[in-house]
Amino acid sequence: DAGVHSKAWYAAACDRKMAEDALYRSNKDGSFLIRKSSGQDSRQPYTLVVFYNRRVYNIPIRFIESTRQYALGREKSGEERFDSVAEIVENHQRTSLVLIDSQNNTKDSTKLKYIVRVS
C-alpha cells in the first residue's frame, strides 16, 4: 500500500474533473490533492493534482516495480524516488516541485501548501 488511504490529501472517489474543479475553487497557489489515476494502470496508480498560477497540473505518480518505489512524471535519469506516496508529498511540502506546462513549454515551481478536500 502506498500509504495514501488515511491521508487528508488523498481523494479516493475523485475523478480528474472533480479534482480540477475543487482546485480551481480553492484558487490558492500550492493547493493540491492526490487522486487515483484515470487509467487504473498498476505502473501509474495515482496522480498528483496541483494548482499554480491559475492552472491545474495533473502529474502522474509512477510505481517502479523493480525497486517498489514511486516517482513523479515521466521516467528520467537521476529522478527522485520515494518509498511511498506520502514521502513524495512530505518532500514537496519542504522543497519546490517543478511544474512543466507541455503546451506552452514553460516551467514553474511551487511547494505543496494547501490540502484540498473534494466534497
N, C-alpha and C positions, 0 to 999 in steps of 0.2 A: 504494500500500500504506500502511496506517495506521501502520506501524512497530510492529506488535504481535508478529510471529512469533518474534522472537528473545528476547522478554522473559520473565523468570521469572514475572511475574504473569498471563501470558496462558495460559488453559486452553483449548487448541484443541478437544479432543474431549470437551467437557464440556457437559452439558445443565443446565437450571435446577435440577433436583432434586439432581444430583451437586454442583453449586456450593453450594447451600444446605446440604447435608449436611456438606460439607467446612468451611464457615464455622461451622456450629453446633459441630462437633468442635473447632475452633480456640478458640472461646469467648473471644476477645480483642477488645475494642472497637478498631475501626480495622482489623481484618483485612479483606482484600479480594482480589478477583481480577477478571479481565475474561474474559468468555466470548462466544462468538458468540450473537447473538440468536436466539431460537427461530423467529421468523417468516421468517428469511432475506430480509429486506427491505433493498434497497440503501440506502434512506434511513435505516435504523436497523440498521447491521451488527453492533453489539456491545452488550453490557450490562455495566455496572459493578455488581458484587455486593459489598455492604459489610455487615459485621456491626457492630452497635452496640446496647448495652443489651438484650442477649438477643434481638435481632431481626435478620433479614436483609432488606436493601433491594436490590431489583433496579432499577437506574437505567439507562434506555435511553441509548445514545450515538448521537446523530443525525449523519448525514453531510449537510452543506449543499452541495448540488450547485453552486449559483451561486458560492460562494466557495471550494469544495473544502476546507472546514474541518469540524471536529467540535464538537458542543456536547452538554451533558448535559440529559436530561429533555425536557419539552415545550417547544416554542418559546415564548420570552418576550422582551419588548423589553429591550434592554440586556444581553442574555445574554453570557456569556463564550464566545468561540470560540477554537478551538485548531487548529494546523496538523496535529497528529497526535494519536492516542490516547495515545501516550507522553507528550505535553505535558500532557494532562489529568491523568494520574497524577502526573507530576512536580510540577505546580502544586498538587494537593491533598495531596501529601506535605508541602508547606510551609504551605498555607493550608487552613482548615477547609472541609469540604464540608457543605452544608446537606442534611439528610435529612428528607424530608417524609413523614409517615405519613398517607396519604389516608384510611385507615379511622378513625383517632382524631383526625385533624386536628391533629396535633402536629408540632413541628419540633425537631430535634436537630441537632447538628453534630459532626463528628469529622474528624480528618486520616486519610489513608490511611497506616497504620503498618506492618502486617504482611502480607507476601505469603503467601497460602495456596496450596499446591500440591495439586492433586487427584490422588490416587494411583489 
